[in-house]
Amino acid sequence: MLLRRLQPGDIAVVDHLDLDRSTAEALLQREVTAVVNASPFISGRYPNLGPQVLSEAGVLLVDNVGPEVFARVKDGVFGRVLDGTLYVGDQPVVTGNPLSDDDISTMMRAARGSLSTQLQSFAHNTTEYLRREQGLLLHGMGVPRLSTKIYGRPVVVVVEGFDYRDDLKRLKRFIREQDPVLIGVDSGADALLAAGHRPHVLVAGQNAFAHAGAGSHAPLVSERAFRESGEVVLHGDESGRLIGADRVEKLGVRAKHIAAAGSSEDVALIVADVRGASLIITVGTHATLDEFLDRHRSGLASTFLTRLRVGHKLVDAKGVPQLYAGRVSPLQIMLVLLAGLLAVVAAVSTTPVGQDWLDSISAQF
């Protein structure tokens, strides 16, 4: 899917079984009018959130048109969607199933009935992950030492995920006043730069070096993010294999390494906790069971266990404005003192002694 090449008003043709919410939000940011999917938007295995997000925004959805759509439709041609059929010019090319809001609601209810199977698989995966990664989870083994001082400071971990732009706006005052350590996870580092913040640490896994889509040669994380981050931690798999290490070296960036199963988001949380963060605020991460299942099915065990480890420090960015009122500035203190002084003067001036003082002052001037 050529997300970076989409323009407002385009029809996106994809092959994405069980479209997740993050991809749907990326499509909305490109202001597409319709999405034609070669595969089903909702297979029924679990309640994925992407189709609902697109449908509620007024995007036309047609799914299950088959993989032949990519051979019949060239990139950049003019087309339209009508009653489940994709036309190029006046010629019908492929026909699929148009999805309405009611269709999606019905399919989502049916998909939630399959959660028991997913949770059974999750329980098995959790036990297996804990067996493989107990050194990291329980004792912080393998976490590199960082040049950035984290001990005793709040940390903001940014993932380019759910509502990350709104989350960063909510944290603008907190970041300005508290000077937390900013950790960007993969393209989360670019999100920080776009919001006017310089990442102290970039945690880069294999997603950092993935391409935006077929025919695109632009990695998901910019070279600027690697160069301008204070330091870079490359997340390799549990065997220690590092994807993209050569690219980082060519940029002249000396990176630290960590080998761990699970996602780079989980690694960033563990690094912050092991290095003594007083508070960990998450931006764009998963907060509900539906969101975990929507995107992190294979890594659900690692995410769950990681959040158990850091839970006593963890706060979602959406809750920070309700917990943090901000610092009182010197100007605000001066205004309060001035208001109090004026109130005292006004009160004294109404007494006989105050009247004598005012008469005396008036006579002098």
C-alpha positions as CSV (number, residue, x, y, z in Angstrom):
1,M,0.0,0.0,0.0
2,L,1.5,3.2,-1.2
3,L,0.5,5.4,1.8
4,R,2.9,8.1,1.1
5,R,1.8,8.5,-2.5
6,L,-1.9,8.8,-1.8
7,Q,-3.5,12.2,-2.4
8,P,-6.8,13.6,-1.1
9,G,-9.8,12.1,-3.0
10,D,-7.9,9.0,-4.1
11,I,-9.2,5.4,-4.0
12,A,-6.8,3.1,-2.1
13,V,-6.5,-0.4,-3.4
14,V,-5.1,-2.7,-0.8
15,D,-4.7,-6.3,0.2
16,H,-5.0,-6.3,3.9
17,L,-6.8,-9.1,5.8
18,D,-8.4,-7.7,9.0
19,L,-7.5,-4.1,8.5
20,D,-6.2,-2.6,11.8
21,R,-6.9,0.8,13.2
22,S,-3.4,2.2,12.7
23,T,-3.5,1.6,9.0
24,A,-7.1,3.0,8.8
25,E,-6.0,6.2,10.5
26,A,-3.1,6.5,8.1
27,L,-5.5,6.2,5.2
28,L,-7.7,8.9,6.8
29,Q,-4.8,11.2,7.1
30,R,-4.4,10.9,3.3
31,E,-8.1,11.8,2.9
32,V,-9.0,8.9,0.7
33,T,-12.6,8.6,-0.4
34,A,-12.8,4.8,-0.8
35,V,-10.8,1.7,0.1
36,V,-11.0,-1.4,-2.1
37,N,-9.6,-4.5,-0.4
38,A,-8.6,-7.6,-2.2
39,S,-9.1,-9.5,1.0
40,P,-11.9,-9.4,3.6
41,F,-11.8,-6.3,5.9
42,I,-13.1,-8.5,8.8
43,S,-12.4,-12.2,8.7
44,G,-14.1,-12.9,12.0
45,R,-11.1,-14.2,13.8
46,Y,-11.0,-11.2,16.1
47,P,-12.7,-7.7,16.2
48,N,-10.3,-5.6,14.3
49,L,-11.0,-1.9,14.5
50,G,-9.9,-0.5,11.1
51,P,-13.1,-0.9,9.0
52,Q,-15.2,0.9,11.7
53,V,-12.8,3.8,11.8
54,L,-13.0,4.3,8.1
55,S,-16.8,3.8,7.8
56,E,-17.5,6.3,10.6
57,A,-15.4,8.8,8.7
58,G,-17.5,8.4,5.6
59,V,-15.0,6.3,3.5
60,L,-16.6,3.9,1.1
61,L,-15.5,0.3,1.7
62,V,-15.5,-2.6,-0.7
63,D,-13.8,-5.9,0.2
64,N,-13.0,-9.4,-1.1
65,V,-12.5,-8.3,-4.8
66,G,-9.7,-10.7,-5.2
67,P,-5.9,-10.3,-5.9
68,E,-6.6,-9.9,-9.6
69,V,-7.4,-6.3,-9.0
70,F,-3.7,-5.4,-8.9
71,A,-3.2,-6.8,-12.4
72,R,-6.3,-5.0,-13.8
73,V,-5.8,-1.6,-12.2
74,K,-2.7,0.4,-12.8
75,D,-1.4,2.9,-10.2
76,G,-2.5,6.5,-10.9
77,V,-5.5,5.8,-13.2
78,F,-8.8,7.6,-12.7
79,G,-11.6,5.4,-11.2
80,R,-14.8,5.4,-9.2
81,V,-16.7,3.1,-6.9
82,L,-20.4,2.4,-7.3
83,D,-22.5,-0.3,-5.7
84,G,-19.4,-2.4,-4.8
85,T,-17.9,-2.2,-8.3
86,L,-14.6,-0.5,-9.1
87,Y,-14.8,1.3,-12.5
88,V,-11.8,2.6,-14.5
89,G,-13.3,5.1,-16.8
90,D,-16.6,3.5,-17.8
91,Q,-15.4,0.0,-17.6
92,P,-16.1,-2.2,-14.6
93,V,-12.9,-3.8,-13.4
94,V,-13.7,-5.8,-10.2
95,T,-16.7,-6.3,-8.0
96,G,-16.7,-7.0,-4.3
97,N,-18.8,-6.6,-1.2
98,P,-19.8,-3.1,-0.2
99,L,-19.8,-2.7,3.6
100,S,-22.2,-0.4,5.4
101,D,-22.1,0.7,9.1
102,D,-24.7,-2.0,9.9
103,D,-22.7,-4.7,8.1
104,I,-19.6,-3.8,10.1
105,S,-21.4,-3.7,13.4
106,T,-22.9,-7.2,12.8
107,M,-19.5,-8.6,11.7
108,M,-17.8,-7.1,14.7
109,R,-20.3,-8.6,17.1
110,A,-19.7,-12.0,15.5
111,A,-15.9,-11.6,15.7
112,R,-16.1,-10.9,19.4
113,G,-17.5,-14.3,19.9
114,S,-14.2,-15.7,18.7
115,L,-12.2,-14.0,21.5
116,S,-12.2,-17.1,23.7
117,T,-10.0,-18.9,21.1
118,Q,-7.7,-15.9,20.9
119,L,-7.4,-15.7,24.7
120,Q,-6.6,-19.4,25.0
121,S,-3.8,-18.9,22.5
122,F,-2.7,-15.8,24.5
123,A,-2.4,-17.8,27.7
124,H,-0.1,-20.3,26.0
125,N,2.0,-17.6,24.4
126,T,2.4,-15.7,27.7
127,T,3.8,-18.8,29.4
128,E,6.2,-19.4,26.5
129,Y,7.4,-15.8,26.4
130,L,8.0,-15.6,30.1
131,R,10.1,-18.8,29.8
132,R,12.3,-17.3,27.0
133,E,12.6,-13.8,28.3
134,Q,12.5,-14.1,32.1
135,G,16.0,-12.6,32.4
136,L,15.0,-9.4,30.7
137,L,11.5,-9.2,32.3
138,L,12.5,-10.0,35.8
139,H,16.1,-8.7,36.1
140,G,16.6,-6.4,33.1
141,M,19.3,-8.5,31.7
142,G,20.6,-7.3,28.3
143,V,19.4,-3.7,28.7
144,P,22.2,-1.4,27.5
145,R,23.6,1.5,29.5
146,L,22.6,4.9,28.1
147,S,24.4,8.2,28.0
148,T,21.0,9.9,28.6
149,K,20.3,10.3,32.3
150,I,17.0,8.6,33.0
151,Y,17.2,7.8,36.7
152,G,14.6,9.8,38.7
153,R,13.2,11.5,35.6
154,P,9.8,11.1,33.9
155,V,10.0,9.4,30.5
156,V,7.6,9.9,27.5
157,V,7.6,6.9,25.1
158,V,6.1,7.8,21.7
159,V,4.7,5.3,19.2
160,E,3.2,6.4,15.9
161,G,-0.1,4.7,16.8
162,F,-3.5,5.4,18.2
163,D,-4.2,9.2,18.5
164,Y,-0.5,10.0,18.8
165,R,-0.9,13.5,17.4
166,D,-3.6,14.4,19.9
167,D,-1.6,12.8,22.7
168,L,1.5,14.9,21.9
169,K,-0.7,18.0,22.0
170,R,-2.0,17.1,25.4
171,L,1.6,16.7,26.7
172,K,2.9,20.0,25.3
173,R,2.8,21.8,28.6
174,F,4.1,18.8,30.6
175,I,7.1,18.4,28.2
176,R,7.9,22.1,28.4
177,E,7.7,22.4,32.2
178,Q,9.0,18.9,33.3
179,D,11.7,18.3,30.7
180,P,11.1,14.5,30.5
181,V,13.3,12.0,28.6
182,L,11.7,11.6,25.1
183,I,12.0,8.1,23.6
184,G,10.8,7.6,20.1
185,V,9.9,4.0,19.0
186,D,10.6,3.6,15.3
187,S,8.6,6.3,13.4
188,G,7.6,7.7,16.8
189,A,11.0,9.6,16.6
190,D,9.7,11.4,13.5
191,A,6.5,12.1,15.3
192,L,8.5,13.9,18.0
193,L,10.5,15.9,15.5
194,A,7.3,16.9,13.7
195,A,5.9,18.1,17.0
196,G,9.0,20.3,17.6
197,H,10.7,17.9,20.1
198,R,14.2,16.3,19.8
199,P,14.2,12.6,20.8
200,H,16.7,11.8,23.5
201,V,16.6,8.1,22.5
202,L,15.4,6.3,19.4
203,V,14.5,2.6,19.8
204,A,14.6,1.1,16.3
205,G,13.4,-2.4,15.5
206,Q,12.8,-4.0,12.1
207,N,9.8,-1.8,11.5
208,A,12.2,1.2,11.4
209,F,13.7,-0.2,8.2
210,A,10.6,-1.5,6.5
211,H,9.5,0.3,3.4
212,A,6.3,2.3,3.1
213,G,4.9,0.0,0.5
214,A,5.5,-1.8,-2.8
215,G,7.4,0.4,-5.2
216,S,8.5,2.7,-2.4
217,H,12.2,2.9,-1.3
218,A,11.6,5.2,1.6
219,P,12.1,3.5,5.1
220,L,9.4,4.3,7.7
221,V,12.0,6.1,9.9
222,S,13.8,9.1,8.3
223,E,17.6,9.6,8.3
224,R,17.0,12.8,10.2
225,A,15.5,10.9,13.1
226,F,18.6,8.7,13.3
227,R,20.9,11.7,13.1
228,E,19.1,14.1,15.5
229,S,18.2,11.6,18.2
230,G,20.5,11.8,21.2
231,E,21.3,8.1,21.0
232,V,20.0,5.1,19.1
233,V,19.2,1.6,20.5
234,L,18.8,-1.1,17.8
235,H,16.3,-3.8,18.8
236,G,17.3,-7.2,17.4
237,D,15.4,-10.4,17.7
238,E,16.1,-12.9,20.5
239,S,18.9,-14.4,18.4
240,G,20.6,-11.0,18.2
241,R,20.0,-10.5,14.5
242,L,19.9,-6.7,13.8
243,I,18.0,-5.5,10.7
244,G,19.3,-2.2,9.4
245,A,22.5,-2.0,11.4
246,D,24.5,-1.4,8.2
247,R,22.3,1.6,7.3
248,V,22.8,3.1,10.7
249,E,26.5,2.7,10.5
250,K,26.6,4.4,7.1
251,L,24.8,7.4,8.7
252,G,27.7,7.7,11.1
253,V,25.5,6.9,14.1
254,R,27.0,4.7,16.8
255,A,24.1,2.6,18.1
256,K,23.6,0.4,21.2
257,H,22.0,-3.0,20.8
258,I,19.5,-5.1,22.7
259,A,18.2,-8.6,21.7
260,A,14.7,-9.4,22.8
261,A,11.5,-11.0,21.6
262,G,8.4,-8.9,21.5
263,S,7.9,-5.4,20.0
264,S,10.2,-2.4,20.1
265,E,7.4,-0.6,22.0
266,D,7.9,-3.2,24.8
267,V,11.6,-2.8,24.7
268,A,11.4,1.0,25.1
269,L,9.2,0.6,28.2
270,I,11.6,-2.0,29.8
271,V,14.6,0.2,29.0
272,A,12.9,3.2,30.7
273,D,12.0,1.1,33.8
274,V,15.3,-0.6,34.2
275,R,17.2,2.7,33.9
276,G,15.2,4.2,36.8
277,A,12.4,6.3,35.2
278,S,10.2,7.9,37.9
279,L,7.2,7.9,35.6
280,I,6.5,6.4,32.1
281,I,4.0,8.2,29.9
282,T,2.9,6.4,26.8
283,V,1.8,8.1,23.5
284,G,0.0,6.3,20.8
285,T,0.3,2.9,22.5
286,H,-2.4,0.2,23.1
287,A,-4.7,0.8,26.1
288,T,-7.6,-1.6,25.7
289,L,-8.0,-5.3,24.9
290,D,-9.6,-4.5,21.5
291,E,-6.6,-2.4,20.6
292,F,-4.1,-5.1,21.7
293,L,-5.9,-7.7,19.6
294,D,-6.2,-5.3,16.7
295,R,-2.5,-4.9,16.2
296,H,-0.5,-7.0,18.5
297,R,-1.9,-10.5,18.2
298,S,1.5,-12.1,17.9
299,G,3.1,-9.9,20.5
300,L,0.2,-9.7,22.9
301,A,2.0,-11.9,25.5
302,S,5.1,-9.6,25.5
303,T,3.0,-6.4,25.7
304,F,0.9,-7.8,28.6
305,L,3.9,-9.0,30.6
306,T,5.8,-5.8,30.0
307,R,2.9,-3.7,31.2
308,L,2.7,-5.9,34.3
309,R,6.4,-5.1,35.0
310,V,6.1,-1.3,34.5
311,G,2.5,-0.9,35.6
312,H,3.3,1.0,38.8
313,K,4.9,3.8,36.7
314,L,2.7,3.7,33.6
315,V,0.4,6.5,32.7
316,D,-1.4,7.0,29.4
317,A,-1.0,10.4,27.8
318,K,-4.7,10.9,27.8
319,G,-4.8,11.0,31.6
320,V,-1.9,13.4,32.1
321,P,-3.9,16.7,31.7
322,Q,-6.3,15.5,34.4
323,L,-3.4,14.6,36.8
324,Y,-1.0,17.5,36.0
325,A,-2.2,21.1,36.4
326,G,1.2,22.6,35.5
327,R,3.6,24.7,37.4
328,V,2.7,28.1,38.9
329,S,4.7,30.8,37.1
330,P,6.4,33.7,38.9
331,L,4.1,36.1,37.1
332,Q,1.0,34.3,38.4
333,I,2.4,34.6,42.0
334,M,3.1,38.3,41.5
335,L,-0.5,38.9,40.3
336,V,-1.9,37.1,43.3
337,L,0.3,39.1,45.7
338,L,-0.7,42.4,43.9
339,A,-4.4,41.4,44.1
340,G,-4.0,40.7,47.8
341,L,-2.3,44.0,48.4
342,L,-5.0,45.9,46.6
343,A,-7.6,44.2,48.7
344,V,-5.8,45.1,51.9
345,V,-5.5,48.8,50.8
346,A,-9.2,48.9,49.9
347,A,-10.2,47.4,53.2
348,V,-8.0,49.8,55.3
349,S,-9.2,52.8,53.3
350,T,-12.7,52.3,54.6
351,T,-11.7,52.7,58.2
352,P,-11.3,56.1,60.1
353,V,-7.5,55.5,60.4
354,G,-7.4,54.7,56.7
355,Q,-9.2,57.9,55.9
356,D,-6.7,59.9,57.9
357,W,-3.8,58.2,56.0
358,L,-5.4,59.0,52.7
359,D,-6.0,62.7,53.7
360,S,-2.4,62.9,54.8
361,I,-1.1,61.4,51.6
362,S,-3.3,63.7,49.5
363,A,-2.1,66.8,51.4
364,Q,1.5,65.8,50.7
365,F,0.9,65.5,47.0
